[in-house]
Amino acid sequence: MLNNIKGHKILVVDNDDEIRRFLIILLISEDFDVDFASEGEEALKKIAENEYGAILCEINLPGVNGLSLLKKLKKINVHTEAIMLSYKSTIAEAIEALRLGAFDYLSKPFENIDIISNTLTKALKSYVIKLQNQSLIKQLTENNKNLETIVKKKTGKLAQSNKKILEANAQLITLQESLLEERKLSALGSITAGFAHEINNPIQNILIYAELLLGRIPGDCQDHEFCEIIKNEVDRISSITNKILNFSRKSSYSQKEIINLFEFVTDLFENNRNKLANKNIISKIQIDPEYYIVCDKNELYQIFLNLLLNSIDAIKKEGGYISIEARKTKKIIEVLFIDSGSGIQKENQLHIFEPFFSTKDVGKGTGLGLYISYNLLKKNKATITLHESSKQGTSFKISLPWQEIKA
């Protein structure tokens, strides 16, 4: 079946006549079976009426845009792979496309036309594997029912053997899905790293000029305040791009040290006291001053800061509290990170540690904070779980290896 992947139909969706014609001619010349549409509504009608192995789709379509089309495609046929295209997409749109299930993302103009057919071939292989898995699961389920009938009359040994086969197949499917997800994350890592580097250069220039102006404008002048706002917003952009670059690097190296947990949390709250004060949030610390942990301090700070900023976002303007508590059990220190925010909806709780999952509007969050925190803790031989969440607030539990300090 993998030998005949080009027999599966391709849909090209692009409102740019020249690009659409170019893609159609290119793909037909390489023996792909090609269909096309110039807008989202037309594409949806064709998707509803035909079976496509993959689609090549522009994100910035008029009317039904590419992201909306992708979302609807996955409801109609979850197996069809989507390769998203764009001239001017933002990082947020690229992340959203992959979160919605896109197979890959290609930027226009295409640096090398071979990348189009190569990516499309990989997408079709993925589509075929999904179909094979679906067929295999159906066949195994039917075989299992037949075997159960036979086994009831004879012996339980055959049932046990069949169960092992089913379990082995389930493990293979899980492994395949894991490998596909890893490939997708790797592809996104390259895309987002490129975006981040391109953004970093101009914002560093903006920062330099903002600081020069701050040095020349008197502190009591309103223009001084405007420059401060520019500088703060540039710092915020830098923070986002650094988070994306950290995600793409995935370094396994950690510089571990002994950390006093009480002092560490005190510094965290102190460094963010203005953000807390702006929302009338009370900070509470219930940690023994003699609790020490072994961890990479910079990575731990990033984890706690992610949780703190999420908690601040979740608390309404009229105020609330954020409490960090700790208790020791054997060789573990359990840290509870508690807030009085609006909580996490039940249907979202299973997905909060997934990459790019966010309940915020597009552009207001990368969806990487908790995913990065989860993996950084794993690297430091620690864990994080959602302890409790309701409309009255949320608590996360972090389990850290503790270090005994002898006097």
C-alpha positions in Angstrom: 0.0 0.0 0.0 2.9 2.4 0.7 4.2 1.7 -2.8 1.2 3.4 -4.4 0.9 6.6 -2.3 0.6 8.8 -5.3 -2.7 7.1 -6.1 -4.3 9.1 -3.3 -5.9 12.4 -4.3 -4.4 15.8 -3.4 -6.3 19.0 -2.9 -4.5 22.4 -3.5 -6.2 25.3 -1.9 -4.8 28.8 -2.7 -6.4 32.1 -3.7 -3.2 33.2 -5.5 -3.8 32.1 -9.1 -0.1 32.0 -10.0 0.9 29.9 -6.9 -2.1 27.6 -7.4 -1.2 27.0 -11.1 2.4 26.5 -10.2 1.6 23.8 -7.6 -0.9 22.0 -9.8 1.6 21.8 -12.7 4.5 20.8 -10.4 2.5 18.0 -8.7 0.9 16.7 -12.0 4.4 16.5 -13.5 5.4 14.3 -10.6 2.4 12.0 -11.1 0.3 13.2 -8.2 -3.5 13.1 -8.6 -4.4 16.7 -8.1 -7.7 18.6 -7.4 -7.8 22.4 -6.6 -9.9 25.1 -5.0 -9.4 28.9 -4.9 -11.2 29.6 -1.6 -12.2 28.0 1.7 -15.9 27.4 1.0 -15.2 25.7 -2.3 -12.6 23.5 -0.6 -15.0 22.4 2.1 -17.5 21.3 -0.5 -14.9 19.2 -2.2 -13.6 17.7 1.1 -17.2 16.7 1.9 -17.7 15.0 -1.4 -14.2 13.4 -2.0 -11.6 11.4 -0.1 -8.2 13.2 -0.1 -4.9 11.8 1.2 -3.5 15.3 1.8 -4.2 19.0 1.2 -1.9 21.9 0.5 -3.6 24.9 2.0 -2.9 28.7 2.2 -3.5 30.0 5.7 -4.6 33.5 4.7 -7.6 32.6 2.5 -10.5 35.1 2.1 -13.8 34.0 3.8 -13.1 30.7 5.5 -9.4 31.0 6.3 -6.9 28.2 6.3 -7.0 27.5 10.1 -10.8 27.3 10.1 -10.7 25.0 7.1 -8.1 22.8 8.8 -10.3 22.5 11.9 -13.3 21.5 9.8 -11.2 19.1 7.7 -10.2 17.2 10.8 -13.9 16.8 11.8 -14.8 15.5 8.3 -11.8 13.2 7.9 -9.2 13.0 10.7 -6.8 10.9 8.6 -6.3 13.5 5.8 -3.0 15.3 6.3 -2.7 19.1 5.9 0.3 21.0 4.8 -0.2 24.7 5.5 1.3 27.5 3.4 1.8 31.2 3.9 3.7 34.3 2.9 3.1 36.3 6.1 2.0 34.0 8.9 2.8 34.8 12.5 4.4 32.5 15.0 1.0 32.2 16.7 -0.6 31.1 13.4 2.1 28.5 12.7 1.7 27.1 16.3 -2.1 27.1 16.0 -1.9 25.2 12.7 0.2 22.4 14.2 -1.9 22.4 17.3 -5.0 21.8 15.1 -3.4 18.8 13.5 -1.5 20.2 10.5 1.2 17.7 9.2 3.7 20.5 8.4 4.0 24.2 7.6 5.9 25.7 4.5 6.8 29.3 4.0 6.4 31.1 0.7 8.3 31.8 -1.4 9.5 28.2 -1.5 13.3 28.0 -1.1 13.5 24.7 -3.0 10.6 23.2 -5.0 11.8 19.7 -3.9 10.6 20.4 -0.4 7.0 20.5 -1.7 7.0 17.0 -3.2 9.1 15.6 -0.4 6.8 16.9 2.3 3.8 15.8 0.4 5.2 12.3 0.0 5.8 12.1 3.7 2.3 13.3 4.4 0.7 10.7 2.1 2.8 8.0 3.8 1.4 9.1 7.1 -2.1 9.1 5.7 -1.6 5.5 4.4 -0.2 4.3 7.7 -3.3 5.7 9.5 -5.6 3.8 7.2 -3.6 0.6 7.7 -3.8 1.0 11.4 -7.5 1.6 11.3 -8.0 -1.5 9.2 -5.7 -3.5 11.4 -7.6 -2.5 14.6 -10.9 -3.4 12.9 -9.6 -6.8 11.8 -8.1 -7.5 15.2 -11.4 -6.6 16.9 -13.4 -8.9 14.7 -10.8 -11.7 15.2 -11.0 -11.2 18.9 -14.8 -11.6 18.9 -14.5 -14.8 16.9 -11.7 -16.2 19.1 -13.7 -15.4 22.2 -16.6 -17.5 21.0 -14.2 -20.4 20.2 -12.3 -20.1 23.4 -15.4 -20.2 25.6 -16.0 -23.7 24.2 -12.4 -24.9 24.5 -9.7 -23.2 26.5 -8.7 -19.8 27.9 -5.1 -20.1 26.6 -6.0 -18.8 23.1 -7.7 -15.8 24.6 -4.6 -14.9 26.6 -2.5 -15.2 23.4 -4.8 -13.0 21.5 -4.9 -10.5 24.3 -1.1 -10.2 24.1 -1.2 -9.7 20.4 -3.8 -6.9 20.8 -1.6 -5.3 23.6 1.5 -5.5 21.4 -0.4 -3.9 18.5 -1.7 -1.1 20.8 1.9 -0.5 21.9 3.1 -0.3 18.3 0.3 2.2 17.4 1.2 4.3 20.5 4.9 4.3 19.5 4.0 5.3 15.9 1.9 8.2 17.2 4.7 9.2 19.5 7.2 9.2 16.7 4.8 11.3 14.5 4.4 13.8 17.3 8.1 14.0 17.8 8.6 14.6 14.1 6.0 17.3 14.2 7.6 18.9 17.3 11.0 18.8 15.6 9.6 20.5 12.5 7.9 23.2 14.6 11.1 23.7 16.6 13.0 24.6 13.4 10.1 26.9 12.2 9.7 28.7 15.5 13.5 29.1 16.0 13.7 30.8 12.6 10.9 33.1 13.5 12.4 33.9 16.9 15.8 34.7 15.4 14.3 37.0 12.8 12.3 38.8 15.5 15.2 39.2 17.9 17.4 41.3 15.6 15.0 44.2 15.1 13.7 44.2 18.7 17.2 44.5 20.1 17.6 47.6 18.0 14.3 49.0 19.3 15.5 48.3 22.9 18.9 50.1 22.3 17.1 53.2 21.0 14.5 53.2 23.8 17.3 53.0 26.4 19.1 55.9 24.6 15.9 58.0 24.7 15.4 57.2 28.4 18.8 58.6 29.2 18.0 61.8 27.4 14.4 62.5 28.4 13.8 63.9 32.0 12.1 61.5 34.3 9.1 63.8 35.0 8.3 64.1 31.3 5.4 62.0 29.8 7.6 60.9 26.9 9.9 59.2 29.5 6.9 57.1 30.6 6.1 56.2 26.9 9.7 55.1 26.4 9.5 52.9 29.6 6.3 51.3 28.1 8.2 50.6 24.8 11.1 49.1 26.7 8.8 46.9 28.9 6.9 45.6 25.8 10.2 44.8 24.0 11.3 42.9 27.1 8.1 41.0 26.9 8.6 40.1 23.3 12.2 39.0 24.1 10.8 36.7 26.9 8.4 35.1 24.4 11.1 34.5 21.7 13.5 33.1 24.4 10.8 30.7 25.5 10.4 29.6 21.9 14.2 29.2 21.4 14.4 27.2 24.6 11.7 24.9 23.3 13.5 24.4 20.0 16.9 23.6 21.6 15.8 20.9 24.1 19.2 20.7 25.8 19.8 17.8 28.1 22.4 19.7 30.2 21.5 21.0 33.6 23.7 22.9 36.0 22.4 21.6 39.3 23.0 23.2 42.7 21.7 23.2 46.2 18.8 25.7 46.6 17.1 27.0 49.7 13.5 26.7 48.8 12.2 29.4 51.2 14.7 32.0 49.9 14.0 31.0 46.3 10.2 31.5 46.6 10.7 34.7 48.5 12.8 36.1 45.6 10.2 34.9 43.1 7.4 36.9 44.8 9.7 39.9 45.3 10.7 40.0 41.6 7.1 40.0 40.6 5.6 42.3 43.3 4.4 44.9 40.8 2.4 42.4 38.8 0.9 41.1 42.0 0.1 44.6 43.3 -1.6 45.6 40.0 -4.2 42.9 40.7 -4.3 43.3 44.5 -3.0 39.7 44.9 -1.7 38.6 48.3 1.3 36.3 48.2 1.7 33.6 50.9 4.7 31.4 51.7 4.4 28.3 54.0 7.8 26.7 53.6 10.3 25.6 56.3 13.4 27.8 56.0 15.5 24.6 56.3 14.1 23.0 53.1 16.9 22.5 50.5 16.5 21.0 47.0 18.9 20.0 44.2 18.0 21.5 40.9 19.1 23.8 38.0 18.2 27.2 39.6 17.5 28.9 36.3 15.2 26.2 35.0 13.4 26.0 38.3 12.8 29.7 38.2 11.4 29.4 34.7 9.0 26.7 36.0 7.8 28.7 39.0 7.5 31.9 37.0 5.3 30.1 34.4 3.0 28.9 37.1 3.0 32.3 38.8 2.1 34.2 35.6 -0.6 31.7 34.8 -2.1 32.2 38.3 -2.0 36.0 38.0 -3.8 35.7 34.6 -6.5 33.5 36.2 -7.2 35.9 39.1 -9.8 38.6 38.5 -9.0 42.3 38.9 -10.7 42.6 42.3 -7.9 40.5 43.9 -7.1 37.1 45.4 -4.2 35.2 46.7 -1.3 32.9 45.5 0.2 30.6 48.1 3.2 28.4 47.8 3.5 25.6 50.4 5.9 22.8 51.0 6.1 19.6 53.0 8.8 16.9 53.2 8.2 13.1 52.7 11.2 10.8 52.7 13.5 12.0 49.9 10.9 14.3 48.3 9.7 17.8 49.0 6.2 18.3 47.7 5.4 21.9 46.7 1.8 23.0 46.4 1.3 26.0 44.1 -2.2 27.3 45.0 -4.2 30.3 43.6 -7.8 31.6 43.9 -8.2 32.1 40.2 -11.1 31.0 37.9 -9.8 27.4 37.6 -9.3 25.1 34.7 -12.3 23.6 33.0 -12.7 19.9 33.3 -12.5 19.2 29.6 -9.2 21.0 29.4 -7.5 19.4 32.4 -6.2 16.4 30.4 -4.5 18.6 27.8 -2.7 21.3 29.9 0.8 19.7 29.6 0.5 19.2 25.8 2.6 21.5 23.6 0.7 24.5 22.1 -2.4 23.8 24.2 -3.8 27.2 25.3 -7.2 28.5 26.3 -6.1 32.0 25.6 -6.9 33.8 22.4 -4.5 33.3 19.4 -1.5 35.6 19.9 -2.0 35.9 23.7 0.0 32.8 24.7 2.3 30.3 23.1 0.8 27.3 24.8 4.3 26.1 25.7 4.6 27.2 29.4 3.3 24.1 31.1 4.8 21.8 28.5 8.3 23.3 29.0 7.8 23.2 32.8 6.8 19.5 32.6 9.9 18.6 30.6 12.3 20.7 32.6 11.1 19.1 35.8 11.5 15.7 34.2 15.1 16.5 33.3 15.7 17.5 37.0 14.2 14.2 38.2 11.1 16.0 39.4 7.4 15.9 38.5 4.4 18.2 38.2 0.7 17.3 38.4 -2.6 19.2 38.5 -3.5 18.6 42.1 -7.0 20.2 42.1 -9.0 22.7 40.1 -12.4 24.3 40.5 -14.1 27.7 40.1 -12.5 28.6 43.4 -9.0 28.1 42.2 -6.3 25.8 41.1 -3.4 23.9 42.7 -0.4 22.2 41.1 1.8 19.7 43.0 5.6 19.7 42.2 7.7 16.9 43.7 11.4 17.7 44.0 14.4 15.8 45.3 15.5 17.3 48.6 19.0 17.7 50.0 19.9 17.4 53.6 22.2 20.1 54.9 24.2 19.1 58.0 25.3 21.8 60.4 
